[in-house]
Amino acid sequence: MRLITIKLNAMNESDILTPEVIIKKVASEEGRTIEEIKSNLRKQSYVTGRHKAMFLIKKFTKLSYSEVGELFNGKDHATVIHACKSVQNQMDVYPNYRKKLNEIISYFTRWPDEFERYEHYNTDLV
């Protein structure tokens, strides 16, 4: 297990857009639990939610692909790259998919840009 420390620029914890907040919102929108989104299960509905969460975490944080993968049971950076490309392709092809994802993105725009959200993850072994 890895210890994740966070450098914050926000005044309140509620002002911070964390990966956990993103995963929770995606799970809620997809009708899944957080555990299902983070799991290794390959059921399409789980994979879709997982890919969306990875895409949004990459979009709204400064985490590397490897750091995002660590949040999902130690997934490889290539898995996260694939997830981000997959979501972008789905958005390009399916208007309903794009609309639903844009609604989630709009939800997250309430976090002020000046907070810079996450600047750093220290993934030193505990």
PyMOL commands that set and color helices and strands:
alter all, ss='L'
color gray80, all
select helices_A, chain A and resi 13-15+19-30+34-38+44-60+65-71+77-93+95-108+113-115
alter helices_A, ss='H'
color red, helices_A
select strands_A, chain A and resi 5-6+121-122
alter strands_A, ss='S'
color yellow, strands_A
deselect
rebuild
show_as cartoon
